[in-house]
Amino acid sequence: MLALLFALTFTAIDGDTLAAGEEIIRILNIDAPETRDAKCDAERRLGHVAKRRLQELLDAGDVIVTRGDGNRMTDKYGRTLARVSAQGRDVGERLVDEELARPWTGHRRPWCRD
């Protein structure tokens, strides 16, 4: 795995995806609520909170992106798979701790209550 410290702007796309210039990065091992394809208003609202929080963490600086999960470098959509840390702390773990994302279990679980 290769860790790189970027000296550029990071932009949160949603709670588990960000852009670094032209590169789209999917944060490994978490699942955040959707903002565009949300199944209910509650998911959409929480998705926007997660996106804003991700942007705050990225804006804090000292962002390090570690590409790949040991097996793959990209997902089925062509996004770079990576662990992301900011100010020395794993961003995905932080979002999970703050209940703005869940640990990835291999499949999406619903964010909406029936």
C-alpha positions as CSV (number, residue, x, y, z in Angstrom):
1,M,0.0,0.0,0.0
2,L,1.1,3.5,-0.8
3,A,0.3,6.4,1.5
4,L,0.4,9.9,0.0
5,L,-0.1,13.3,1.6
6,F,-1.9,15.5,-0.8
7,A,-1.4,19.2,-1.0
8,L,-4.7,19.9,-2.7
9,T,-8.3,20.5,-1.9
10,F,-10.6,17.6,-0.9
11,T,-14.3,17.8,-1.5
12,A,-16.9,15.5,0.2
13,I,-19.3,14.0,-2.3
14,D,-21.3,12.2,0.3
15,G,-20.5,10.7,3.7
16,D,-18.2,8.0,2.4
17,T,-16.9,9.4,-0.9
18,L,-14.6,12.3,-1.7
19,A,-12.9,14.0,-4.6
20,A,-9.2,14.8,-4.7
21,G,-8.8,16.8,-7.8
22,E,-10.1,14.5,-10.6
23,E,-9.8,11.4,-8.5
24,I,-12.9,10.0,-6.8
25,I,-12.1,8.1,-3.5
26,R,-14.4,5.7,-1.7
27,I,-13.5,5.4,2.0
28,L,-12.9,1.7,2.8
29,N,-14.8,-0.2,5.4
30,I,-17.7,2.2,6.0
31,D,-21.2,2.8,4.6
32,A,-22.8,6.2,5.0
33,P,-26.4,7.1,4.3
34,E,-27.1,8.2,0.7
35,T,-27.9,11.8,-0.2
36,R,-29.0,11.4,-3.8
37,D,-30.5,7.9,-3.9
38,A,-31.8,7.9,-0.3
39,K,-34.8,5.6,0.4
40,C,-36.4,8.0,2.8
41,D,-36.1,11.6,4.1
42,A,-34.4,10.4,7.3
43,E,-31.6,8.8,5.3
44,R,-31.3,11.9,3.1
45,R,-31.0,14.2,6.1
46,L,-28.5,12.0,7.9
47,G,-26.6,11.7,4.6
48,H,-26.2,15.4,4.4
49,V,-25.0,15.6,8.0
50,A,-22.4,12.9,7.3
51,K,-21.3,14.7,4.1
52,R,-20.9,18.0,6.1
53,R,-19.0,16.2,8.8
54,L,-16.7,14.5,6.3
55,Q,-15.9,17.9,4.8
56,E,-15.1,19.4,8.2
57,L,-12.7,16.6,8.9
58,L,-11.0,17.0,5.5
59,D,-10.8,20.8,6.0
60,A,-9.0,20.3,9.3
61,G,-5.9,19.3,7.2
62,D,-3.1,16.8,7.3
63,V,-5.1,14.4,5.1
64,I,-3.4,11.1,4.2
65,V,-4.9,8.8,1.7
66,T,-3.8,5.1,1.7
67,R,-4.9,3.5,-1.5
68,G,-6.1,-0.1,-1.9
69,D,-7.5,-2.7,0.4
70,G,-4.8,-5.3,-0.2
71,N,-6.7,-7.0,-3.0
72,R,-8.2,-4.2,-5.1
73,M,-7.4,-0.6,-5.9
74,T,-10.8,0.4,-7.3
75,D,-14.5,-0.5,-6.8
76,K,-16.9,-1.6,-9.5
77,Y,-17.6,2.1,-10.3
78,G,-13.9,2.9,-10.8
79,R,-13.5,4.9,-7.6
80,T,-10.2,4.6,-5.8
81,L,-10.6,2.5,-2.6
82,A,-8.7,4.0,0.3
83,R,-8.3,4.6,4.0
84,V,-8.4,8.3,4.8
85,S,-7.0,9.9,7.8
86,A,-7.1,13.6,8.9
87,Q,-5.0,15.0,11.7
88,G,-3.7,11.5,12.6
89,R,-7.2,9.9,13.0
90,D,-9.0,7.5,10.7
91,V,-11.9,9.4,9.1
92,G,-14.0,6.3,8.6
93,E,-13.7,5.2,12.2
94,R,-14.5,8.7,13.3
95,L,-17.7,8.8,11.3
96,V,-18.7,5.4,12.6
97,D,-18.0,6.5,16.2
98,E,-20.2,9.6,15.6
99,E,-22.9,7.3,14.2
100,L,-22.8,9.0,10.8
101,A,-21.7,5.8,9.1
102,R,-21.7,2.1,9.8
103,P,-18.9,-0.5,9.4
104,W,-19.1,-2.0,6.0
105,T,-20.3,-5.7,6.2
106,G,-20.1,-6.6,2.5
107,H,-23.6,-5.3,1.7
108,R,-25.8,-2.2,2.3
109,R,-28.2,-2.3,5.2
110,P,-31.2,0.0,5.1
111,W,-31.1,3.4,6.9
112,C,-34.9,3.8,6.9
113,R,-37.3,2.3,9.3
114,D,-40.3,0.6,7.8
